[in-house]
Amino acid sequence: MKYLHTMICVSSIEDTIAFFAVLGMKEIRRYSSEKGRFTNVFLAAPGDEAVPLELTYNWDPEVFTESRKFGHLAYAVDNIYDTCNALIAHGVTGTCRDHSPLA
C-alpha cells in the first residue's frame, strides 16, 4: 500500500492557497473539469511533492459543515477489489473506489 494524498473541500481556492503558503506549501498542479464542475489544486511542501494536499473546489455553491470539509485519504493498493473485500470482512463500512491518477 502507498499513501497518495489527503483531500479537503474548500470554499475559496485563493484564500486556501494563501493560508497554506504561509506554511511554505506551493501549488504543484491544477485540474479543472467543466463536466464535473470542480477544480482540484494540489499543494506540497518543497521536497515533499510525492504526498500532496488536494484542495477540491466545487463550482456550484455549497455550505460546508465541519464534517463535510474533509474529503478523503487516498492510497494505492495492488488490488482494489481484494482490499475492499478484506475491509468488508473486518466490518469496515464506507466506499472503496477505483480512481485513475490525474495526468
MDAnalysis code that builds the backbone (N, CA, C; Angstrom):
import MDAnalysis as mda
import numpy as np

u = mda.Universe.empty(309, n_residues=103, atom_resindex=np.repeat(np.arange(103), 3), trajectory=True)
u.add_TopologyAttr("name", ["N", "CA", "C"] * 103)
u.add_TopologyAttr("resid", np.arange(1, 104))
u.add_TopologyAttr("resname", ["MET", "LYS", "TYR", "LEU", "HIS", "THR", "MET", "ILE", "CYS", "VAL", "SER", "SER", "ILE", "GLU", "ASP", "THR", "ILE", "ALA", "PHE", "PHE", "ALA", "VAL", "LEU", "GLY", "MET", "LYS", "GLU", "ILE", "ARG", "ARG", "TYR", "SER", "SER", "GLU", "LYS", "GLY", "ARG", "PHE", "THR", "ASN", "VAL", "PHE", "LEU", "ALA", "ALA", "PRO", "GLY", "ASP", "GLU", "ALA", "VAL", "PRO", "LEU", "GLU", "LEU", "THR", "TYR", "ASN", "TRP", "ASP", "PRO", "GLU", "VAL", "PHE", "THR", "GLU", "SER", "ARG", "LYS", "PHE", "GLY", "HIS", "LEU", "ALA", "TYR", "ALA", "VAL", "ASP", "ASN", "ILE", "TYR", "ASP", "THR", "CYS", "ASN", "ALA", "LEU", "ILE", "ALA", "HIS", "GLY", "VAL", "THR", "GLY", "THR", "CYS", "ARG", "ASP", "HIS", "SER", "PRO", "LEU", "ALA"])
u.atoms.positions = np.array([
    [0.845, -1.170, 0.000],
    [0.000, 0.000, 0.000],
    [0.892, 1.234, 0.000],
    [0.451, 2.262, -0.716],
    [1.199, 3.514, -0.767],
    [0.246, 4.679, -0.531],
    [0.592, 5.544, 0.425],
    [-0.196, 6.751, 0.677],
    [-0.039, 7.689, -0.511],
    [-1.140, 8.259, -1.012],
    [-1.095, 9.147, -2.163],
    [-1.314, 10.605, -1.786],
    [-2.433, 10.909, -1.125],
    [-2.723, 12.292, -0.756],
    [-3.931, 12.360, 0.178],
    [-4.151, 13.562, 0.736],
    [-5.350, 13.865, 1.513],
    [-6.109, 14.951, 0.773],
    [-7.441, 14.869, 0.743],
    [-8.267, 15.867, 0.057],
    [-9.157, 16.566, 1.063],
    [-9.270, 17.896, 0.899],
    [-10.245, 18.661, 1.668],
    [-11.057, 19.522, 0.704],
    [-12.317, 19.738, 1.035],
    [-13.180, 20.617, 0.251],
    [-12.957, 22.043, 0.733],
    [-12.921, 22.976, -0.213],
    [-12.694, 24.375, 0.142],
    [-13.744, 25.254, -0.521],
    [-14.011, 26.391, 0.111],
    [-14.972, 27.333, -0.456],
    [-14.273, 28.453, -1.224],
    [-12.955, 28.575, -1.075],
    [-12.187, 29.575, -1.818],
    [-10.790, 29.024, -2.082],
    [-10.499, 28.760, -3.350],
    [-9.168, 28.261, -3.690],
    [-8.106, 29.288, -3.324],
    [-8.330, 30.542, -3.686],
    [-7.326, 31.581, -3.468],
    [-7.008, 31.749, -1.984],
    [-8.045, 31.832, -1.140],
    [-7.831, 32.001, 0.295],
    [-7.113, 30.793, 0.899],
    [-7.480, 29.603, 0.440],
    [-6.876, 28.394, 0.987],
    [-5.416, 28.270, 0.560],
    [-5.127, 28.571, -0.707],
    [-3.730, 28.561, -1.161],
    [-2.914, 29.566, -0.366],
    [-3.474, 30.749, -0.129],
    [-2.767, 31.777, 0.645],
    [-2.481, 31.286, 2.066],
    [-3.439, 30.592, 2.676],
    [-3.238, 30.055, 4.020],
    [-2.080, 29.058, 4.036],
    [-2.112, 28.091, 3.124],
    [-1.074, 27.068, 3.112],
    [0.279, 27.615, 2.644],
    [0.270, 28.717, 1.898],
    [1.529, 29.362, 1.503],
    [2.287, 29.858, 2.729],
    [1.544, 30.297, 3.744],
    [2.178, 30.735, 4.988],
    [2.961, 29.577, 5.615],
    [2.484, 28.357, 5.406],
    [3.159, 27.166, 5.930],
    [4.270, 26.687, 4.992],
    [4.448, 27.377, 3.863],
    [5.508, 27.016, 2.930],
    [5.084, 26.094, 1.806],
    [3.788, 25.785, 1.729],
    [3.323, 24.892, 0.665],
    [3.111, 25.679, -0.624],
    [3.359, 24.998, -1.753],
    [3.222, 25.624, -3.061],
    [2.351, 24.757, -3.971],
    [1.671, 25.408, -4.916],
    [0.865, 24.677, -5.884],
    [1.783, 23.889, -6.805],
    [1.481, 22.585, -6.962],
    [2.294, 21.761, -7.855],
    [1.524, 21.315, -9.096],
    [0.199, 21.311, -9.027],
    [-0.594, 21.045, -10.232],
    [-2.045, 21.428, -9.966],
    [-2.779, 21.579, -11.082],
    [-4.176, 22.003, -11.020],
    [-4.932, 21.277, -12.133],
    [-6.181, 20.900, -11.813],
    [-7.039, 20.234, -12.790],
    [-8.451, 20.758, -12.621],
    [-9.070, 21.194, -13.707],
    [-10.463, 21.642, -13.684],
    [-11.293, 20.780, -14.619],
    [-12.530, 20.516, -14.205],
    [-13.453, 19.726, -15.004],
    [-14.747, 20.514, -15.194],
    [-14.986, 20.961, -16.414],
    [-16.249, 21.661, -16.682],
    [-17.426, 20.717, -16.523],
    [-17.266, 19.473, -16.980],
    [-18.352, 18.495, -16.864],
    [-18.663, 18.191, -15.395],
    [-17.611, 18.014, -14.577],
    [-17.799, 17.714, -13.169],
    [-18.034, 18.949, -12.307],
    [-17.759, 20.132, -12.885],
    [-17.953, 21.418, -12.214],
    [-17.129, 21.523, -10.933],
    [-15.828, 21.190, -11.052],
    [-14.931, 21.296, -9.910],
    [-13.529, 21.643, -10.387],
    [-12.724, 22.121, -9.446],
    [-11.304, 22.346, -9.670],
    [-10.547, 21.681, -8.533],
    [-9.506, 20.928, -8.880],
    [-8.606, 20.343, -7.892],
    [-7.278, 21.073, -7.977],
    [-6.754, 21.481, -6.836],
    [-5.436, 22.096, -6.751],
    [-4.624, 21.259, -5.778],
    [-3.428, 20.866, -6.195],
    [-2.555, 20.071, -5.351],
    [-1.427, 20.949, -4.828],
    [-1.236, 20.927, -3.503],
    [-0.181, 21.701, -2.843],
    [0.784, 20.732, -2.181],
    [2.037, 21.155, -2.066],
    [3.020, 20.337, -1.361],
    [4.092, 21.227, -0.764],
    [4.684, 20.719, 0.300],
    [5.844, 21.395, 0.874],
    [7.035, 21.113, -0.036],
    [7.951, 22.066, -0.174],
    [9.129, 21.838, -1.013],
    [9.857, 20.551, -0.601],
    [10.147, 19.724, -1.589],
    [10.815, 18.460, -1.335],
    [9.890, 17.337, -0.921],
    [8.606, 17.622, -0.778],
    [7.637, 16.617, -0.337],
    [6.499, 16.493, -1.342],
    [6.818, 16.653, -2.619],
    [5.800, 16.672, -3.670],
    [5.107, 15.330, -3.865],
    [5.680, 14.248, -3.357],
    [5.086, 12.925, -3.542],
    [3.829, 12.718, -2.700],
    [3.611, 13.561, -1.696],
    [2.431, 13.417, -0.830],
    [1.708, 14.762, -0.718],
    [0.983, 15.144, -1.766],
    [0.345, 16.460, -1.774],
    [-0.944, 16.524, -0.962],
    [-1.361, 17.752, -0.744],
    [-2.679, 18.055, -0.187],
    [-3.554, 18.461, -1.370],
    [-4.676, 17.798, -1.546],
    [-5.593, 18.115, -2.640],
    [-6.698, 19.020, -2.120],
    [-6.844, 20.184, -2.740],
    [-7.953, 21.091, -2.450],
    [-8.998, 20.879, -3.531],
    [-10.227, 20.628, -3.146],
    [-11.305, 20.475, -4.119],
    [-12.290, 21.618, -3.952],
    [-12.460, 22.363, -5.035],
    [-13.413, 23.470, -5.062],
    [-14.538, 23.091, -6.019],
    [-15.749, 22.960, -5.475],
    [-16.927, 22.673, -6.296],
    [-17.517, 23.999, -6.753],
    [-17.725, 24.132, -8.059],
    [-18.137, 25.408, -8.638],
    [-19.526, 25.844, -8.184],
    [-20.399, 24.891, -7.943],
    [-21.749, 25.238, -7.503],
    [-21.721, 25.541, -6.007],
    [-22.485, 26.548, -5.566],
    [-22.459, 26.918, -4.141],
    [-22.783, 25.730, -3.251],
    [-22.021, 25.621, -2.167],
    [-22.215, 24.521, -1.224],
    [-21.876, 25.036, 0.168],
    [-22.747, 24.741, 1.128],
    [-22.495, 25.121, 2.505],
    [-21.810, 23.935, 3.182],
    [-20.632, 24.178, 3.750],
    [-19.872, 23.109, 4.379],
    [-20.115, 23.087, 5.879],
    [-20.452, 21.910, 6.383],
    [-20.474, 21.701, 7.821],
    [-19.065, 21.272, 8.212],
    [-18.769, 21.247, 9.479],
    [-17.423, 20.867, 9.914],
    [-17.024, 19.494, 9.374],
    [-17.931, 18.531, 9.398],
    [-17.580, 17.184, 8.950],
    [-17.496, 17.088, 7.428],
    [-18.072, 18.014, 6.694],
    [-18.090, 17.936, 5.234],
    [-16.807, 18.469, 4.598],
    [-16.004, 19.221, 5.324],
    [-14.799, 19.798, 4.740],
    [-13.759, 18.746, 4.394],
    [-13.692, 17.683, 5.189],
    [-12.737, 16.621, 4.924],
    [-13.266, 15.756, 3.804],
    [-12.419, 15.434, 2.850],
    [-12.856, 14.643, 1.706],
    [-12.450, 13.194, 1.779],
    [-11.140, 12.914, 1.692],
    [-10.687, 11.528, 1.697],
    [-9.185, 11.440, 1.890],
    [-8.751, 10.243, 2.249],
    [-7.345, 9.860, 2.217],
    [-7.202, 8.934, 1.030],
    [-6.184, 9.104, 0.237],
    [-6.011, 8.271, -0.958],
    [-4.791, 7.375, -0.806],
    [-4.983, 6.097, -1.110],
    [-3.917, 5.106, -1.080],
    [-3.948, 4.316, -2.378],
    [-2.798, 3.920, -2.843],
    [-2.703, 2.997, -3.976],
    [-2.510, 1.599, -3.399],
    [-3.249, 0.622, -3.912],
    [-3.119, -0.764, -3.470],
    [-2.946, -1.649, -4.694],
    [-2.430, -2.845, -4.461],
    [-2.197, -3.761, -5.581],
    [-3.498, -4.200, -6.243],
    [-4.546, -4.444, -5.453],
    [-5.815, -4.919, -5.998],
    [-6.953, -4.302, -5.182],
    [-7.659, -3.358, -5.774],
    [-8.720, -2.634, -5.062],
    [-9.827, -3.570, -4.583],
    [-10.160, -4.579, -5.378],
    [-11.257, -5.478, -5.021],
    [-10.885, -6.349, -3.820],
    [-9.669, -6.881, -3.804],
    [-9.217, -7.675, -2.663],
    [-9.157, -6.816, -1.405],
    [-8.663, -5.586, -1.550],
    [-8.557, -4.691, -0.401],
    [-9.933, -4.357, 0.151],
    [-10.888, -4.025, -0.723],
    [-12.251, -3.717, -0.269],
    [-12.890, -4.934, 0.411],
    [-12.713, -6.104, -0.171],
    [-13.282, -7.312, 0.430],
    [-12.679, -7.588, 1.802],
    [-11.392, -7.337, 1.966],
    [-10.751, -7.528, 3.270],
    [-11.310, -6.541, 4.290],
    [-11.518, -5.292, 3.876],
    [-12.096, -4.298, 4.781],
    [-13.517, -4.691, 5.190],
    [-14.308, -5.104, 4.221],
    [-15.689, -5.533, 4.500],
    [-15.701, -6.721, 5.455],
    [-14.781, -7.667, 5.239],
    [-14.696, -8.849, 6.100],
    [-14.365, -8.478, 7.546],
    [-13.721, -7.338, 7.734],
    [-13.390, -6.870, 9.077],
    [-14.414, -5.873, 9.610],
    [-15.567, -5.781, 8.962],
    [-16.652, -4.949, 9.458],
    [-16.544, -3.473, 9.139],
    [-15.628, -3.099, 8.256],
    [-15.471, -1.692, 7.889],
    [-16.547, -1.318, 6.887],
    [-17.226, -0.206, 7.144],
    [-18.216, 0.286, 6.200],
    [-17.672, 1.542, 5.544],
    [-18.132, 1.831, 4.362],
    [-17.669, 3.013, 3.627],
    [-17.652, 2.693, 2.148],
    [-16.906, 3.461, 1.440],
    [-16.870, 3.310, -0.008],
    [-15.446, 3.072, -0.484],
    [-15.262, 2.057, -1.277],
    [-13.993, 1.824, -1.973],
    [-14.218, 2.208, -3.425],
    [-13.293, 2.993, -3.961],
    [-13.426, 3.414, -5.352],
    [-12.098, 3.255, -6.064],
    [-12.189, 2.939, -7.333],
    [-11.027, 2.819, -8.194],
    [-10.896, 4.125, -8.955],
    [-9.853, 4.903, -8.670],
    [-9.614, 6.186, -9.339],
    [-8.375, 6.092, -10.189],
    [-8.480, 6.538, -11.395],
    [-7.288, 6.637, -12.222],
    [-6.539, 7.901, -11.825],
    [-5.214, 7.835, -11.778],
    [-4.470, 9.036, -11.392],
    [-4.618, 10.146, -12.420],
    [-4.593, 11.388, -11.950],
    [-4.637, 12.526, -12.859],
    [-3.314, 12.676, -13.553],
    [-3.361, 13.014, -14.829],
    [-2.120, 13.202, -15.591],
    [-1.523, 14.545, -15.280],
])
